[in-house]
Amino acid sequence: MSEQAPVAAPRARLVAHAVLAGVGLVAVAISLRLGLWRQSSPGEGLFPFLTALAMVTFSVAALVRDWIKREPARPRAASDRTTSDRTGLIRVGAYLGALVFYAVSLEFLGFIAATAITITFILRFAERYPWGATLALTAGTVIGCQVLFVLWLGAMLPTGTLWTDVLQ
């Protein structure tokens, strides 16, 4: 389905885990401001809070694991720096860009459109899934989230100001 991810240098892994933990902490703070619970139903911030909390937990766990298992740095020749280093950075950049896009566009595009675009981008371009799998997983995720959060939990997900303006 996807290509084997290149192995990052130990220092780069530590930095990446720390950055992800930091971004997760910011997301936790933002989701708390949105509210976790409102009138006997989940608030707008519950799902982002749980996701951000998981991101912080896994990032910190990976940071601790890599810190404990780290080896002394050894100098690398310039010829050792291959395109895999750049590919790994591009991949991480794609994920961070997708998360920033999602956070910025969620209110404007609404949950369904922002989620579909973000997941499609991650699966197709960062993970290199084939189009069929990408579209199937995207549709399943969006439909599953709608059923879980809107129908079962009664959460109010953003519908998007773009669609409100277009439909009026």
C-alpha positions as CSV (number, residue, x, y, z in Angstrom):
1,M,0.0,0.0,0.0
2,S,2.6,2.6,1.0
3,E,6.3,2.7,0.7
4,Q,8.6,2.0,3.6
5,A,9.2,5.2,5.5
6,P,12.9,6.2,5.7
7,V,14.5,5.9,9.1
8,A,15.3,9.3,10.6
9,A,18.5,10.2,12.4
10,P,18.2,9.8,16.2
11,R,18.5,13.6,16.9
12,A,15.9,14.3,14.2
13,R,13.5,11.8,15.8
14,L,13.9,13.5,19.3
15,V,13.3,16.9,17.8
16,A,10.3,15.6,15.9
17,H,8.7,14.0,18.9
18,A,9.3,17.1,21.0
19,V,7.7,19.4,18.3
20,L,4.7,17.0,18.0
21,A,4.2,17.0,21.8
22,G,4.4,20.8,21.8
23,V,1.8,21.1,19.0
24,G,-0.4,18.6,20.8
25,L,-0.2,20.7,24.0
26,V,-1.3,23.8,22.1
27,A,-4.2,21.8,20.6
28,V,-5.2,20.6,24.1
29,A,-5.3,24.2,25.3
30,I,-7.4,25.3,22.2
31,S,-9.8,22.4,22.6
32,L,-10.3,23.1,26.3
33,R,-11.4,26.6,25.3
34,L,-13.9,25.2,22.9
35,G,-15.5,23.2,25.7
36,L,-15.6,19.5,26.3
37,W,-19.2,19.0,27.4
38,R,-22.4,21.1,26.8
39,Q,-25.8,20.3,28.2
40,S,-25.5,16.5,28.5
41,S,-23.8,16.1,25.1
42,P,-20.2,16.4,23.8
43,G,-19.0,19.9,23.2
44,E,-17.1,21.1,20.2
45,G,-13.7,20.6,21.9
46,L,-14.2,16.9,23.0
47,F,-12.9,15.2,19.9
48,P,-10.0,17.6,19.3
49,F,-9.1,17.2,23.0
50,L,-9.0,13.5,22.9
51,T,-7.0,13.5,19.6
52,A,-4.6,16.1,21.0
53,L,-4.2,14.2,24.3
54,A,-3.4,11.0,22.3
55,M,-0.9,13.0,20.2
56,V,0.8,14.3,23.3
57,T,0.8,10.9,25.0
58,F,2.3,9.0,22.1
59,S,4.8,11.8,21.3
60,V,6.1,11.9,24.9
61,A,6.2,8.1,25.0
62,A,8.2,8.0,21.8
63,L,10.4,10.8,23.0
64,V,11.2,8.9,26.2
65,R,11.8,5.6,24.3
66,D,14.1,7.3,21.8
67,W,16.0,9.2,24.6
68,I,16.6,5.9,26.5
69,K,17.7,4.0,23.4
70,R,19.8,6.8,21.9
71,E,23.3,6.0,20.7
72,P,26.2,8.4,20.7
73,A,26.2,10.6,17.7
74,R,28.6,9.6,15.0
75,P,29.7,11.9,12.2
76,R,28.1,11.3,8.9
77,A,29.8,12.1,5.6
78,A,28.0,14.3,3.2
79,S,27.5,11.4,0.9
80,D,25.5,9.6,3.6
81,R,22.8,12.3,3.5
82,T,20.6,10.9,0.9
83,T,17.2,11.9,-0.5
84,S,15.7,9.7,2.3
85,D,16.4,12.5,4.8
86,R,14.6,15.0,2.5
87,T,11.8,12.6,1.9
88,G,11.3,12.1,5.6
89,L,11.2,15.9,6.2
90,I,8.8,16.4,3.3
91,R,6.5,13.8,4.8
92,V,6.5,15.3,8.2
93,G,6.0,18.7,6.7
94,A,3.0,17.4,4.7
95,Y,1.5,16.1,7.9
96,L,2.0,19.4,9.8
97,G,0.7,21.3,6.8
98,A,-2.4,19.1,6.7
99,L,-3.0,19.7,10.4
100,V,-2.6,23.4,10.0
101,F,-4.9,23.4,7.0
102,Y,-7.5,21.4,9.0
103,A,-7.4,23.8,12.0
104,V,-7.6,26.9,9.8
105,S,-10.3,25.6,7.4
106,L,-12.6,23.7,9.8
107,E,-14.8,26.7,10.7
108,F,-14.9,28.0,7.1
109,L,-15.3,24.7,5.1
110,G,-17.1,22.7,7.8
111,F,-16.3,19.3,9.3
112,I,-17.2,17.2,6.3
113,A,-15.2,19.2,3.6
114,A,-12.2,20.0,5.8
115,T,-11.9,16.4,7.0
116,A,-12.3,14.9,3.5
117,I,-9.7,17.2,2.0
118,T,-7.2,16.7,4.9
119,I,-7.5,12.9,4.9
120,T,-7.3,12.7,1.1
121,F,-4.2,14.8,1.1
122,I,-2.5,12.7,3.9
123,L,-3.4,9.3,2.4
124,R,-2.7,10.2,-1.2
125,F,0.3,12.5,-1.0
126,A,2.0,11.8,2.3
127,E,1.4,8.1,2.5
128,R,1.1,7.4,-1.3
129,Y,-2.0,5.2,-1.1
130,P,-3.7,4.5,-4.4
131,W,-6.7,6.6,-5.3
132,G,-9.2,3.8,-4.7
133,A,-8.0,3.2,-1.2
134,T,-7.7,6.9,-0.5
135,L,-11.2,7.7,-1.5
136,A,-12.7,4.6,0.3
137,L,-10.9,5.4,3.5
138,T,-11.8,9.1,3.3
139,A,-15.5,8.3,2.7
140,G,-15.5,5.7,5.5
141,T,-13.9,8.2,8.0
142,V,-16.2,11.1,7.2
143,I,-19.3,8.9,7.3
144,G,-18.2,7.1,10.4
145,C,-17.5,10.4,12.2
146,Q,-20.9,11.8,11.2
147,V,-22.6,8.7,12.5
148,L,-20.7,8.5,15.7
149,F,-20.6,12.2,16.6
150,V,-23.8,13.6,15.1
151,L,-26.2,10.7,15.2
152,W,-25.1,8.8,18.3
153,L,-23.6,11.4,20.5
154,G,-25.6,14.4,19.3
155,A,-22.5,16.6,18.9
156,M,-22.8,19.7,16.8
157,L,-19.9,19.7,14.3
158,P,-19.1,22.8,12.3
159,T,-21.1,23.0,9.1
160,G,-19.0,25.8,7.6
161,T,-19.6,29.4,6.9
162,L,-18.9,28.9,3.2
163,W,-21.9,26.7,2.8
164,T,-24.1,29.0,4.9
165,D,-23.2,31.9,2.6
166,V,-23.6,29.8,-0.6
167,L,-27.0,28.4,0.4
168,Q,-28.5,31.8,1.3
